[in-house]
């Protein structure tokens, strides 16, 4: 059964994560997401792309099991490719976030151009608690919010509510839960009346600074993760302790 749905409505595309209740991204979903986003990227004339989710949460993260050494490299590279595709799609990409957007879920939202969030939404990068770090967030977060706040979120793993995410600039709008779909429609509806070419060029202009640097930074952060975290004993311990529902036992230096 498909875990990612694609709906096309004239000049708008909807990419829907469909692995409820939490839309945890395992390797199969990551591969499917890459395939879907490549289809969207190749479709001409789009004025807007909406990334949303079914279930209780937008995305509560990437499957911890798939971060272990036997499949971690493929997982990291595939998921990072999905985030890079969100950056590369020529039409504006809007994240519609409800519930938890944690780890990889928050990274996907971060890679979108605009983020509309329900009041229930939460955002965070808790990977550090498991002995690893979020490569996409490490590369992009400080270009969206202030560098000190980016450091705080990545280095402490603190999870914030939608209202705070709005205040610090991580999301554009915070709306009541029941109004999220309508608020996103109010945004993308007028976009469909605009010139796709003008939107494409405007997005390219906005990405001149962030876009080129982002691709290089994600690649560098990804390689750092693979070189120094993928098989590190403390990272494996942190991930396994999470899976086994116990506190991690960090080795003494």
C-alpha positions as CSV (number, residue, x, y, z in Angstrom):
1,X,0.0,0.0,0.0
2,X,1.3,3.4,-1.0
3,X,2.6,5.6,1.9
4,X,2.8,8.7,-0.2
5,X,-0.1,10.1,-2.3
6,X,0.1,12.5,-5.2
7,X,-2.9,14.6,-6.2
8,X,-2.9,16.9,-9.2
9,X,-5.4,19.7,-9.5
10,X,-4.7,22.0,-12.4
11,X,-1.7,24.1,-11.6
12,X,-1.5,22.7,-8.0
13,X,0.0,19.4,-6.7
14,X,-0.5,17.8,-3.3
15,X,2.0,15.4,-1.9
16,X,0.5,13.6,1.1
17,X,2.3,11.5,3.7
18,X,0.0,8.6,4.3
19,X,1.5,6.3,6.9
20,X,-0.7,7.1,9.9
21,X,-0.9,7.7,12.7
22,X,2.6,9.4,13.0
23,X,3.9,9.2,9.4
24,X,7.3,7.8,10.6
25,X,9.6,7.8,7.6
26,X,11.1,4.4,7.0
27,X,13.3,3.5,4.1
28,X,10.4,2.4,1.9
29,X,8.6,5.7,2.5
30,X,11.7,7.7,1.9
31,X,12.2,6.0,-1.5
32,X,8.6,6.5,-2.4
33,X,8.8,10.2,-1.4
34,X,11.8,10.7,-3.6
35,X,10.0,9.1,-6.6
36,X,6.9,11.2,-6.0
37,X,8.9,14.5,-5.7
38,X,10.8,13.7,-8.8
39,X,7.5,13.4,-10.6
40,X,6.4,16.7,-9.3
41,X,9.7,18.4,-10.2
42,X,9.3,17.1,-13.8
43,X,5.8,18.5,-14.2
44,X,5.7,21.8,-16.0
45,X,3.3,24.7,-15.2
46,X,2.8,24.2,-11.5
47,X,2.1,27.2,-9.4
48,X,2.1,25.5,-6.0
49,X,2.9,22.3,-4.3
50,X,1.5,21.4,-0.9
51,X,3.2,18.9,1.4
52,X,0.7,17.6,4.0
53,X,-0.1,14.4,5.9
54,X,-2.9,12.2,7.0
55,X,-3.2,10.9,10.6
56,X,-2.4,12.3,14.0
57,X,0.8,14.1,13.0
58,X,2.6,15.6,10.1
59,X,5.7,13.4,10.6
60,X,7.1,12.4,14.0
61,X,10.5,11.6,12.4
62,X,12.6,9.0,10.6
63,X,12.5,5.4,11.7
64,X,15.2,4.9,14.3
65,X,15.7,1.3,13.1
66,X,16.7,2.6,9.7
67,X,19.5,4.7,11.2
68,X,21.5,1.7,12.4
69,X,24.7,0.9,10.4
70,X,23.3,-1.8,8.2
71,X,20.9,0.5,6.4
72,X,21.7,3.9,7.8
73,X,23.7,5.2,4.9
74,X,21.0,4.5,2.4
75,X,18.4,6.0,4.8
76,X,20.4,9.2,5.3
77,X,21.2,9.7,1.6
78,X,17.6,8.9,0.5
79,X,15.9,11.1,3.0
80,X,18.4,14.0,2.3
81,X,17.6,13.5,-1.4
82,X,13.9,14.0,-0.6
83,X,14.7,17.3,1.2
84,X,16.9,18.4,-1.6
85,X,14.1,17.8,-4.1
86,X,11.8,20.0,-2.0
87,X,14.3,22.7,-2.4
88,X,14.7,22.1,-6.1
89,X,11.0,22.0,-7.2
90,X,10.5,25.1,-9.2
91,X,7.0,26.0,-7.9
92,X,6.5,27.3,-4.4
93,X,6.3,24.4,-1.9
94,X,4.0,24.9,1.1
95,X,4.1,22.6,4.2
96,X,0.8,22.2,6.0
97,X,1.8,21.0,9.4
98,X,-0.4,19.6,12.2
99,X,0.6,17.6,15.2
100,X,4.2,16.6,15.6
101,X,6.9,17.6,13.1
102,X,10.0,16.1,14.7
103,X,13.4,15.2,13.4
104,X,13.0,14.4,9.7
105,X,9.4,15.8,9.9
106,X,10.7,19.2,10.9
107,X,13.5,19.0,8.3
108,X,11.0,18.4,5.5
109,X,9.1,21.5,6.7
110,X,12.4,23.4,6.8
111,X,13.1,22.6,3.2
112,X,9.7,24.0,2.0
113,X,9.3,27.7,1.0
114,X,6.4,28.4,3.2
115,X,5.1,26.7,6.4
116,X,1.5,27.0,7.6
117,X,1.0,25.3,11.0
118,X,-2.0,24.3,13.1
119,X,-2.0,25.4,16.7
120,X,-1.4,21.8,17.7
121,X,1.9,21.6,15.8
122,X,5.2,21.0,17.5
123,X,8.7,21.3,16.0
124,X,12.0,19.9,17.2
125,X,15.2,18.0,16.4
126,X,15.6,15.5,19.2
127,X,18.3,13.5,17.4
128,X,21.0,14.7,19.8
129,X,19.4,12.7,22.6
130,X,20.1,9.5,20.7
131,X,23.8,10.4,20.0
132,X,23.2,11.6,16.4
133,X,22.3,14.9,14.8
134,X,20.0,16.1,12.0
135,X,22.1,16.8,8.8
136,X,19.4,18.9,7.0
137,X,18.6,21.0,10.0
138,X,22.3,21.5,10.8
139,X,22.8,22.8,7.2
140,X,19.6,24.9,6.8
141,X,18.2,26.0,10.2
142,X,20.5,29.0,10.8
143,X,19.4,30.4,7.4
144,X,15.8,30.5,8.6
145,X,16.0,31.4,12.2
146,X,18.9,33.1,14.1
147,X,22.1,31.1,14.5
148,X,21.9,31.1,18.4
149,X,18.3,29.7,18.2
150,X,19.3,27.1,15.6
151,X,22.2,26.0,17.8
152,X,19.8,25.7,20.8
153,X,17.4,23.5,18.9
154,X,20.0,21.2,17.4
155,X,22.2,20.9,20.5
156,X,19.5,20.5,23.1
157,X,16.8,18.7,21.1
158,X,14.2,21.1,22.7
159,X,10.7,20.8,21.1
160,X,8.7,24.0,20.6
161,X,5.1,24.7,20.1
162,X,3.6,26.3,17.0
163,X,3.2,29.7,18.6
164,X,6.9,29.9,19.4
165,X,7.8,28.5,16.0
166,X,5.9,31.4,14.5
167,X,7.6,34.0,16.8
168,X,11.1,32.9,15.8
169,X,10.3,32.6,12.1
170,X,10.3,28.9,11.7
171,X,6.7,29.0,10.4
172,X,4.8,31.7,8.5
173,X,1.4,31.3,9.9
174,X,-0.2,29.6,12.9
175,X,-3.9,28.9,12.5
176,X,-6.6,27.0,14.5
177,X,-6.6,23.2,13.9
178,X,-9.9,23.1,12.1
179,X,-8.8,26.0,9.9
180,X,-5.5,24.7,8.5
181,X,-6.9,23.2,5.3
182,X,-8.8,26.4,4.6
183,X,-5.9,28.6,5.3
184,X,-3.6,26.7,3.0
185,X,-6.3,26.9,0.3
186,X,-6.5,30.6,0.8
187,X,-2.8,30.8,0.1
188,X,-2.4,28.4,-2.9
189,X,-5.7,29.5,-4.6
190,X,-4.4,32.9,-5.6
191,X,-1.0,31.4,-6.5
192,X,-2.8,29.3,-9.2
193,X,-3.9,32.6,-10.9
194,X,-0.3,33.8,-11.2
195,X,2.3,33.2,-13.9
196,X,4.1,29.8,-13.3
197,X,7.1,31.3,-15.0
198,X,7.2,34.4,-12.8
199,X,6.8,32.2,-9.7
200,X,9.6,29.9,-10.9
201,X,12.0,32.8,-11.5
202,X,11.1,34.5,-8.3
203,X,11.8,31.3,-6.3
204,X,15.1,31.0,-8.1
205,X,16.0,34.5,-7.1
206,X,15.0,33.8,-3.5
207,X,17.2,30.7,-3.6
208,X,20.3,32.4,-5.0
209,X,21.9,32.7,-1.6
210,X,20.3,29.9,0.3
211,X,19.8,27.4,-2.5
212,X,23.4,27.1,-3.8
213,X,24.8,27.1,-0.3
214,X,22.1,24.7,0.9
215,X,22.9,21.9,-1.5
216,X,26.6,22.0,-0.6
217,X,25.9,22.3,3.1
218,X,23.4,19.4,3.2
219,X,26.0,17.2,1.3
220,X,28.7,18.2,3.7
221,X,26.6,17.6,6.8
222,X,25.4,14.3,5.4
223,X,29.0,13.2,4.8
224,X,30.0,14.3,8.4
225,X,27.1,12.1,9.7
226,X,28.2,9.1,7.7
227,X,31.9,9.5,8.6
228,X,31.5,10.2,12.3
229,X,28.1,9.0,13.5
230,X,26.8,6.1,11.4
231,X,29.0,3.4,13.1
232,X,30.0,5.3,16.3
233,X,29.4,3.2,19.4
234,X,27.6,5.9,21.2
235,X,25.3,6.6,18.3
236,X,24.4,2.9,18.0
237,X,23.8,2.8,21.7
238,X,21.6,5.8,21.6
239,X,19.5,4.5,18.8
240,X,19.2,1.0,20.3
241,X,18.3,2.3,23.7
242,X,15.4,4.2,22.1
243,X,14.2,1.1,20.3
244,X,14.5,-0.9,23.5
245,X,12.7,1.8,25.6
246,X,15.6,2.3,28.1
247,X,18.0,5.1,29.0
248,X,21.2,5.1,27.0
249,X,24.4,4.0,28.6
250,X,27.0,6.4,27.3
251,X,30.6,5.0,27.4
252,X,33.1,7.2,29.4
253,X,35.6,9.0,27.3
